[in-house]
């Protein structure tokens, strides 16, 4: 449980955050798959999600 201490989160907070990240990654993957078939849709959606996640992870690292 050292990871939870390092992150400054309880088990449930960590679980909720990890599920949030996994759902966004799933959404980005779905958008990429759809975009591969119909290039005119979801043109920037996956990259926007990934940028959001990257900013989120970096800001959490800075807060520690």
PyMOL Python script that loads the backbone (N, CA, C, O; Angstrom):
from pymol import cmd

cmd.read_pdbstr("""\
ATOM      1  N   UNK A   1       0.813  -1.198   0.000  1.00  0.00           N
ATOM      2  CA  UNK A   1       0.000   0.000   0.000  1.00  0.00           C
ATOM      3  C   UNK A   1       0.857   1.262   0.000  1.00  0.00           C
ATOM      4  O   UNK A   1       0.345   2.361   0.213  1.00  0.00           O
ATOM      5  N   UNK A   2       2.161   1.108  -0.238  1.00  0.00           N
ATOM      6  CA  UNK A   2       3.041   2.262  -0.312  1.00  0.00           C
ATOM      7  C   UNK A   2       2.663   3.201  -1.446  1.00  0.00           C
ATOM      8  O   UNK A   2       2.830   4.416  -1.339  1.00  0.00           O
ATOM      9  N   UNK A   3       2.154   2.632  -2.531  1.00  0.00           N
ATOM     10  CA  UNK A   3       1.747   3.458  -3.673  1.00  0.00           C
ATOM     11  C   UNK A   3       0.629   4.421  -3.277  1.00  0.00           C
ATOM     12  O   UNK A   3       0.637   5.585  -3.678  1.00  0.00           O
ATOM     13  N   UNK A   4      -0.320   3.941  -2.501  1.00  0.00           N
ATOM     14  CA  UNK A   4      -1.422   4.807  -2.065  1.00  0.00           C
ATOM     15  C   UNK A   4      -0.903   5.948  -1.198  1.00  0.00           C
ATOM     16  O   UNK A   4      -1.342   7.091  -1.328  1.00  0.00           O
ATOM     17  N   UNK A   5       0.039   5.625  -0.311  1.00  0.00           N
ATOM     18  CA  UNK A   5       0.644   6.671   0.524  1.00  0.00           C
ATOM     19  C   UNK A   5       1.383   7.684  -0.341  1.00  0.00           C
ATOM     20  O   UNK A   5       1.266   8.894  -0.144  1.00  0.00           O
ATOM     21  N   UNK A   6       2.146   7.168  -1.305  1.00  0.00           N
ATOM     22  CA  UNK A   6       2.885   8.054  -2.204  1.00  0.00           C
ATOM     23  C   UNK A   6       1.944   8.988  -2.955  1.00  0.00           C
ATOM     24  O   UNK A   6       2.272  10.152  -3.182  1.00  0.00           O
ATOM     25  N   UNK A   7       0.787   8.487  -3.338  1.00  0.00           N
ATOM     26  CA  UNK A   7      -0.181   9.275  -4.097  1.00  0.00           C
ATOM     27  C   UNK A   7      -1.034  10.163  -3.196  1.00  0.00           C
ATOM     28  O   UNK A   7      -1.704  11.075  -3.680  1.00  0.00           O
ATOM     29  N   UNK A   8      -1.014   9.902  -1.890  1.00  0.00           N
ATOM     30  CA  UNK A   8      -1.817  10.685  -0.956  1.00  0.00           C
ATOM     31  C   UNK A   8      -3.301  10.429  -1.128  1.00  0.00           C
ATOM     32  O   UNK A   8      -4.121  11.339  -1.002  1.00  0.00           O
ATOM     33  N   UNK A   9      -3.644   9.166  -1.421  1.00  0.00           N
ATOM     34  CA  UNK A   9      -5.035   8.814  -1.677  1.00  0.00           C
ATOM     35  C   UNK A   9      -5.443   7.612  -0.831  1.00  0.00           C
ATOM     36  O   UNK A   9      -4.621   6.781  -0.445  1.00  0.00           O
ATOM     37  N   UNK A  10      -6.735   7.554  -0.561  1.00  0.00           N
ATOM     38  CA  UNK A  10      -7.264   6.349   0.067  1.00  0.00           C
ATOM     39  C   UNK A  10      -7.461   5.306  -1.030  1.00  0.00           C
ATOM     40  O   UNK A  10      -7.347   5.601  -2.220  1.00  0.00           O
ATOM     41  N   UNK A  11      -7.756   4.088  -0.605  1.00  0.00           N
ATOM     42  CA  UNK A  11      -7.988   3.008  -1.568  1.00  0.00           C
ATOM     43  C   UNK A  11      -9.137   3.364  -2.515  1.00  0.00           C
ATOM     44  O   UNK A  11      -9.020   3.194  -3.728  1.00  0.00           O
ATOM     45  N   UNK A  12     -10.236   3.853  -1.964  1.00  0.00           N
ATOM     46  CA  UNK A  12     -11.400   4.180  -2.789  1.00  0.00           C
ATOM     47  C   UNK A  12     -11.135   5.367  -3.713  1.00  0.00           C
ATOM     48  O   UNK A  12     -11.591   5.370  -4.857  1.00  0.00           O
ATOM     49  N   UNK A  13     -10.414   6.364  -3.240  1.00  0.00           N
ATOM     50  CA  UNK A  13     -10.067   7.501  -4.104  1.00  0.00           C
ATOM     51  C   UNK A  13      -9.206   7.032  -5.272  1.00  0.00           C
ATOM     52  O   UNK A  13      -9.422   7.430  -6.416  1.00  0.00           O
ATOM     53  N   UNK A  14      -8.234   6.185  -4.970  1.00  0.00           N
ATOM     54  CA  UNK A  14      -7.345   5.659  -6.005  1.00  0.00           C
ATOM     55  C   UNK A  14      -8.128   4.814  -7.006  1.00  0.00           C
ATOM     56  O   UNK A  14      -7.922   4.927  -8.214  1.00  0.00           O
ATOM     57  N   UNK A  15      -9.016   3.977  -6.506  1.00  0.00           N
ATOM     58  CA  UNK A  15      -9.817   3.133  -7.383  1.00  0.00           C
ATOM     59  C   UNK A  15     -10.681   4.000  -8.301  1.00  0.00           C
ATOM     60  O   UNK A  15     -10.763   3.745  -9.503  1.00  0.00           O
ATOM     61  N   UNK A  16     -11.321   5.017  -7.738  1.00  0.00           N
ATOM     62  CA  UNK A  16     -12.176   5.901  -8.530  1.00  0.00           C
ATOM     63  C   UNK A  16     -11.362   6.617  -9.613  1.00  0.00           C
ATOM     64  O   UNK A  16     -11.800   6.729 -10.759  1.00  0.00           O
ATOM     65  N   UNK A  17     -10.194   7.092  -9.243  1.00  0.00           N
ATOM     66  CA  UNK A  17      -9.354   7.803 -10.214  1.00  0.00           C
ATOM     67  C   UNK A  17      -8.860   6.849 -11.309  1.00  0.00           C
ATOM     68  O   UNK A  17      -8.849   7.211 -12.485  1.00  0.00           O
ATOM     69  N   UNK A  18      -8.458   5.652 -10.933  1.00  0.00           N
ATOM     70  CA  UNK A  18      -7.987   4.670 -11.914  1.00  0.00           C
ATOM     71  C   UNK A  18      -9.111   4.265 -12.870  1.00  0.00           C
ATOM     72  O   UNK A  18      -8.872   4.096 -14.066  1.00  0.00           O
ATOM     73  N   UNK A  19     -10.311   4.112 -12.363  1.00  0.00           N
ATOM     74  CA  UNK A  19     -11.455   3.786 -13.223  1.00  0.00           C
ATOM     75  C   UNK A  19     -11.750   4.946 -14.163  1.00  0.00           C
ATOM     76  O   UNK A  19     -12.046   4.731 -15.338  1.00  0.00           O
ATOM     77  N   UNK A  20     -11.672   6.180 -13.655  1.00  0.00           N
ATOM     78  CA  UNK A  20     -11.873   7.370 -14.483  1.00  0.00           C
ATOM     79  C   UNK A  20     -10.879   7.386 -15.647  1.00  0.00           C
ATOM     80  O   UNK A  20     -11.258   7.622 -16.794  1.00  0.00           O
ATOM     81  N   UNK A  21      -9.618   7.134 -15.342  1.00  0.00           N
ATOM     82  CA  UNK A  21      -8.590   7.108 -16.383  1.00  0.00           C
ATOM     83  C   UNK A  21      -8.871   5.996 -17.381  1.00  0.00           C
ATOM     84  O   UNK A  21      -8.776   6.216 -18.589  1.00  0.00           O
ATOM     85  N   UNK A  22      -9.214   4.804 -16.899  1.00  0.00           N
ATOM     86  CA  UNK A  22      -9.458   3.690 -17.813  1.00  0.00           C
ATOM     87  C   UNK A  22     -10.666   3.945 -18.712  1.00  0.00           C
ATOM     88  O   UNK A  22     -10.663   3.550 -19.878  1.00  0.00           O
ATOM     89  N   UNK A  23     -11.697   4.600 -18.181  1.00  0.00           N
ATOM     90  CA  UNK A  23     -12.870   4.909 -19.005  1.00  0.00           C
ATOM     91  C   UNK A  23     -12.519   5.931 -20.082  1.00  0.00           C
ATOM     92  O   UNK A  23     -12.981   5.813 -21.217  1.00  0.00           O
ATOM     93  N   UNK A  24     -11.707   6.934 -19.741  1.00  0.00           N
ATOM     94  CA  UNK A  24     -11.295   7.903 -20.748  1.00  0.00           C
ATOM     95  C   UNK A  24     -10.419   7.253 -21.819  1.00  0.00           C
ATOM     96  O   UNK A  24     -10.544   7.570 -23.002  1.00  0.00           O
ATOM     97  N   UNK A  25      -9.537   6.350 -21.407  1.00  0.00           N
ATOM     98  CA  UNK A  25      -8.709   5.642 -22.383  1.00  0.00           C
ATOM     99  C   UNK A  25      -9.563   4.765 -23.293  1.00  0.00           C
ATOM    100  O   UNK A  25      -9.308   4.671 -24.494  1.00  0.00           O
ATOM    101  N   UNK A  26     -10.570   4.130 -22.719  1.00  0.00           N
ATOM    102  CA  UNK A  26     -11.492   3.320 -23.519  1.00  0.00           C
ATOM    103  C   UNK A  26     -12.221   4.204 -24.528  1.00  0.00           C
ATOM    104  O   UNK A  26     -12.357   3.833 -25.694  1.00  0.00           O
ATOM    105  N   UNK A  27     -12.689   5.365 -24.087  1.00  0.00           N
ATOM    106  CA  UNK A  27     -13.385   6.295 -24.976  1.00  0.00           C
ATOM    107  C   UNK A  27     -12.453   6.758 -26.097  1.00  0.00           C
ATOM    108  O   UNK A  27     -12.866   6.829 -27.254  1.00  0.00           O
ATOM    109  N   UNK A  28     -11.196   7.074 -25.758  1.00  0.00           N
ATOM    110  CA  UNK A  28     -10.234   7.506 -26.775  1.00  0.00           C
ATOM    111  C   UNK A  28      -9.989   6.391 -27.790  1.00  0.00           C
ATOM    112  O   UNK A  28      -9.903   6.646 -28.991  1.00  0.00           O
ATOM    113  N   UNK A  29      -9.878   5.163 -27.307  1.00  0.00           N
ATOM    114  CA  UNK A  29      -9.662   4.028 -28.211  1.00  0.00           C
ATOM    115  C   UNK A  29     -10.864   3.832 -29.131  1.00  0.00           C
ATOM    116  O   UNK A  29     -10.696   3.571 -30.322  1.00  0.00           O
ATOM    117  N   UNK A  30     -12.068   3.956 -28.592  1.00  0.00           N
ATOM    118  CA  UNK A  30     -13.278   3.816 -29.405  1.00  0.00           C
ATOM    119  C   UNK A  30     -13.334   4.911 -30.467  1.00  0.00           C
ATOM    120  O   UNK A  30     -13.679   4.646 -31.618  1.00  0.00           O
ATOM    121  N   UNK A  31     -12.997   6.127 -30.086  1.00  0.00           N
ATOM    122  CA  UNK A  31     -12.988   7.238 -31.046  1.00  0.00           C
ATOM    123  C   UNK A  31     -11.970   6.986 -32.150  1.00  0.00           C
ATOM    124  O   UNK A  31     -12.249   7.253 -33.319  1.00  0.00           O
ATOM    125  N   UNK A  32     -10.798   6.479 -31.795  1.00  0.00           N
ATOM    126  CA  UNK A  32      -9.775   6.163 -32.803  1.00  0.00           C
ATOM    127  C   UNK A  32     -10.271   5.086 -33.766  1.00  0.00           C
ATOM    128  O   UNK A  32     -10.068   5.187 -34.976  1.00  0.00           O
ATOM    129  N   UNK A  33     -10.918   4.062 -33.227  1.00  0.00           N
ATOM    130  CA  UNK A  33     -11.426   2.977 -34.073  1.00  0.00           C
ATOM    131  C   UNK A  33     -12.483   3.491 -35.044  1.00  0.00           C
ATOM    132  O   UNK A  33     -12.471   3.154 -36.228  1.00  0.00           O
ATOM    133  N   UNK A  34     -13.394   4.309 -34.528  1.00  0.00           N
ATOM    134  CA  UNK A  34     -14.438   4.878 -35.392  1.00  0.00           C
ATOM    135  C   UNK A  34     -13.818   5.818 -36.420  1.00  0.00           C
ATOM    136  O   UNK A  34     -14.196   5.802 -37.591  1.00  0.00           O
ATOM    137  N   UNK A  35     -12.870   6.632 -35.979  1.00  0.00           N
ATOM    138  CA  UNK A  35     -12.197   7.571 -36.876  1.00  0.00           C
ATOM    139  C   UNK A  35     -11.465   6.832 -37.999  1.00  0.00           C
ATOM    140  O   UNK A  35     -11.383   7.333 -39.121  1.00  0.00           O
ATOM    141  N   UNK A  36     -10.942   5.661 -37.706  1.00  0.00           N
ATOM    142  CA  UNK A  36     -10.222   4.912 -38.749  1.00  0.00           C
ATOM    143  C   UNK A  36     -11.151   4.496 -39.884  1.00  0.00           C
ATOM    144  O   UNK A  36     -10.715   4.356 -41.026  1.00  0.00           O
ATOM    145  N   UNK A  37     -12.428   4.300 -39.573  1.00  0.00           N
ATOM    146  CA  UNK A  37     -13.406   3.886 -40.578  1.00  0.00           C
ATOM    147  C   UNK A  37     -14.059   5.104 -41.228  1.00  0.00           C
ATOM    148  O   UNK A  37     -14.287   5.120 -42.437  1.00  0.00           O
ATOM    149  N   UNK A  38     -14.359   6.121 -40.424  1.00  0.00           N
ATOM    150  CA  UNK A  38     -15.015   7.346 -40.908  1.00  0.00           C
ATOM    151  C   UNK A  38     -14.139   8.532 -40.485  1.00  0.00           C
ATOM    152  O   UNK A  38     -14.354   9.121 -39.426  1.00  0.00           O
ATOM    153  N   UNK A  39     -13.151   8.875 -41.319  1.00  0.00           N
ATOM    154  CA  UNK A  39     -12.178   9.905 -40.935  1.00  0.00           C
ATOM    155  C   UNK A  39     -12.760  11.284 -40.633  1.00  0.00           C
ATOM    156  O   UNK A  39     -12.092  12.108 -40.008  1.00  0.00           O
ATOM    157  N   UNK A  40     -13.966  11.545 -41.057  1.00  0.00           N
ATOM    158  CA  UNK A  40     -14.541  12.874 -40.820  1.00  0.00           C
ATOM    159  C   UNK A  40     -15.129  13.033 -39.417  1.00  0.00           C
ATOM    160  O   UNK A  40     -15.539  14.133 -39.046  1.00  0.00           O
ATOM    161  N   UNK A  41     -15.176  11.971 -38.645  1.00  0.00           N
ATOM    162  CA  UNK A  41     -15.690  12.074 -37.274  1.00  0.00           C
ATOM    163  C   UNK A  41     -14.561  11.847 -36.270  1.00  0.00           C
ATOM    164  O   UNK A  41     -13.579  11.164 -36.562  1.00  0.00           O
ATOM    165  N   UNK A  42     -14.718  12.420 -35.109  1.00  0.00           N
ATOM    166  CA  UNK A  42     -13.743  12.299 -34.012  1.00  0.00           C
ATOM    167  C   UNK A  42     -12.319  12.645 -34.472  1.00  0.00           C
ATOM    168  O   UNK A  42     -11.362  11.945 -34.143  1.00  0.00           O
ATOM    169  N   UNK A  43     -12.200  13.730 -35.233  1.00  0.00           N
ATOM    170  CA  UNK A  43     -10.898  14.100 -35.782  1.00  0.00           C
ATOM    171  C   UNK A  43      -9.864  14.430 -34.712  1.00  0.00           C
ATOM    172  O   UNK A  43      -8.685  14.117 -34.874  1.00  0.00           O
ATOM    173  N   UNK A  44     -10.295  15.058 -33.623  1.00  0.00           N
ATOM    174  CA  UNK A  44      -9.349  15.465 -32.579  1.00  0.00           C
ATOM    175  C   UNK A  44      -9.726  14.926 -31.207  1.00  0.00           C
ATOM    176  O   UNK A  44      -9.061  15.236 -30.218  1.00  0.00           O
ATOM    177  N   UNK A  45     -10.771  14.133 -31.132  1.00  0.00           N
ATOM    178  CA  UNK A  45     -11.292  13.696 -29.832  1.00  0.00           C
ATOM    179  C   UNK A  45     -10.276  12.888 -29.035  1.00  0.00           C
ATOM    180  O   UNK A  45     -10.048  13.174 -27.860  1.00  0.00           O
ATOM    181  N   UNK A  46      -9.666  11.886 -29.653  1.00  0.00           N
ATOM    182  CA  UNK A  46      -8.717  11.039 -28.922  1.00  0.00           C
ATOM    183  C   UNK A  46      -7.523  11.848 -28.431  1.00  0.00           C
ATOM    184  O   UNK A  46      -7.090  11.686 -27.290  1.00  0.00           O
ATOM    185  N   UNK A  47      -6.990  12.717 -29.284  1.00  0.00           N
ATOM    186  CA  UNK A  47      -5.829  13.505 -28.855  1.00  0.00           C
ATOM    187  C   UNK A  47      -6.199  14.486 -27.753  1.00  0.00           C
ATOM    188  O   UNK A  47      -5.379  14.775 -26.882  1.00  0.00           O
ATOM    189  N   UNK A  48      -7.427  15.001 -27.780  1.00  0.00           N
ATOM    190  CA  UNK A  48      -7.894  15.886 -26.712  1.00  0.00           C
ATOM    191  C   UNK A  48      -7.983  15.124 -25.389  1.00  0.00           C
ATOM    192  O   UNK A  48      -7.569  15.631 -24.347  1.00  0.00           O
ATOM    193  N   UNK A  49      -8.518  13.921 -25.434  1.00  0.00           N
ATOM    194  CA  UNK A  49      -8.624  13.089 -24.225  1.00  0.00           C
ATOM    195  C   UNK A  49      -7.237  12.772 -23.685  1.00  0.00           C
ATOM    196  O   UNK A  49      -6.998  12.874 -22.481  1.00  0.00           O
ATOM    197  N   UNK A  50      -6.325  12.390 -24.567  1.00  0.00           N
ATOM    198  CA  UNK A  50      -4.967  12.037 -24.132  1.00  0.00           C
ATOM    199  C   UNK A  50      -4.253  13.242 -23.533  1.00  0.00           C
ATOM    200  O   UNK A  50      -3.544  13.111 -22.535  1.00  0.00           O
ATOM    201  N   UNK A  51      -4.435  14.410 -24.133  1.00  0.00           N
ATOM    202  CA  UNK A  51      -3.842  15.630 -23.581  1.00  0.00           C
ATOM    203  C   UNK A  51      -4.406  15.916 -22.194  1.00  0.00           C
ATOM    204  O   UNK A  51      -3.664  16.277 -21.280  1.00  0.00           O
ATOM    205  N   UNK A  52      -5.723  15.755 -22.037  1.00  0.00           N
ATOM    206  CA  UNK A  52      -6.356  15.956 -20.735  1.00  0.00           C
ATOM    207  C   UNK A  52      -5.767  14.996 -19.693  1.00  0.00           C
ATOM    208  O   UNK A  52      -5.447  15.404 -18.577  1.00  0.00           O
ATOM    209  N   UNK A  53      -5.629  13.732 -20.064  1.00  0.00           N
ATOM    210  CA  UNK A  53      -5.078  12.749 -19.128  1.00  0.00           C
ATOM    211  C   UNK A  53      -3.628  13.075 -18.778  1.00  0.00           C
ATOM    212  O   UNK A  53      -3.227  12.973 -17.619  1.00  0.00           O
ATOM    213  N   UNK A  54      -2.857  13.460 -19.764  1.00  0.00           N
ATOM    214  CA  UNK A  54      -1.465  13.809 -19.520  1.00  0.00           C
ATOM    215  C   UNK A  54      -1.367  14.991 -18.561  1.00  0.00           C
ATOM    216  O   UNK A  54      -0.579  14.962 -17.616  1.00  0.00           O
ATOM    217  N   UNK A  55      -2.162  16.028 -18.802  1.00  0.00           N
ATOM    218  CA  UNK A  55      -2.177  17.191 -17.907  1.00  0.00           C
ATOM    219  C   UNK A  55      -2.596  16.791 -16.499  1.00  0.00           C
ATOM    220  O   UNK A  55      -2.040  17.283 -15.517  1.00  0.00           O
ATOM    221  N   UNK A  56      -3.575  15.900 -16.403  1.00  0.00           N
ATOM    222  CA  UNK A  56      -4.078  15.434 -15.117  1.00  0.00           C
ATOM    223  C   UNK A  56      -2.997  14.696 -14.347  1.00  0.00           C
ATOM    224  O   UNK A  56      -2.808  14.943 -13.156  1.00  0.00           O
ATOM    225  N   UNK A  57      -2.286  13.793 -15.009  1.00  0.00           N
ATOM    226  CA  UNK A  57      -1.244  13.007 -14.344  1.00  0.00           C
ATOM    227  C   UNK A  57      -0.081  13.908 -13.942  1.00  0.00           C
ATOM    228  O   UNK A  57       0.446  13.778 -12.837  1.00  0.00           O
ATOM    229  N   UNK A  58       0.320  14.808 -14.814  1.00  0.00           N
ATOM    230  CA  UNK A  58       1.435  15.714 -14.508  1.00  0.00           C
ATOM    231  C   UNK A  58       1.082  16.621 -13.333  1.00  0.00           C
ATOM    232  O   UNK A  58       1.916  16.849 -12.457  1.00  0.00           O
ATOM    233  N   UNK A  59      -0.151  17.142 -13.304  1.00  0.00           N
ATOM    234  CA  UNK A  59      -0.532  18.020 -12.195  1.00  0.00           C
ATOM    235  C   UNK A  59      -0.561  17.256 -10.876  1.00  0.00           C
ATOM    236  O   UNK A  59      -0.239  17.824  -9.832  1.00  0.00           O
ATOM    237  N   UNK A  60      -0.937  15.992 -10.904  1.00  0.00           N
ATOM    238  CA  UNK A  60      -0.912  15.181  -9.678  1.00  0.00           C
ATOM    239  C   UNK A  60       0.502  14.948  -9.207  1.00  0.00           C
ATOM    240  O   UNK A  60       0.755  14.930  -8.003  1.00  0.00           O
ATOM    241  N   UNK A  61       1.443  14.766 -10.141  1.00  0.00           N
ATOM    242  CA  UNK A  61       2.847  14.550  -9.773  1.00  0.00           C
ATOM    243  C   UNK A  61       3.431  15.815  -9.161  1.00  0.00           C
ATOM    244  O   UNK A  61       4.222  15.742  -8.221  1.00  0.00           O
ATOM    245  N   UNK A  62       3.049  16.967  -9.685  1.00  0.00           N
ATOM    246  CA  UNK A  62       3.563  18.237  -9.175  1.00  0.00           C
ATOM    247  C   UNK A  62       3.034  18.485  -7.762  1.00  0.00           C
ATOM    248  O   UNK A  62       3.754  19.024  -6.921  1.00  0.00           O
ATOM    249  N   UNK A  63       1.787  18.100  -7.492  1.00  0.00           N
ATOM    250  CA  UNK A  63       1.173  18.323  -6.178  1.00  0.00           C
ATOM    251  C   UNK A  63       1.846  17.501  -5.087  1.00  0.00           C
ATOM    252  O   UNK A  63       1.816  17.882  -3.916  1.00  0.00           O
ATOM    253  N   UNK A  64       2.449  16.382  -5.458  1.00  0.00           N
ATOM    254  CA  UNK A  64       3.057  15.514  -4.447  1.00  0.00           C
ATOM    255  C   UNK A  64       4.300  16.095  -3.888  1.00  0.00           C
ATOM    256  O   UNK A  64       4.933  15.487  -3.025  1.00  0.00           O
TER     257      UNK A  64
END
""", "prot")
cmd.dss("prot")
cmd.show_as("cartoon", "prot")
cmd.util.cbc("prot")
cmd.orient("prot")
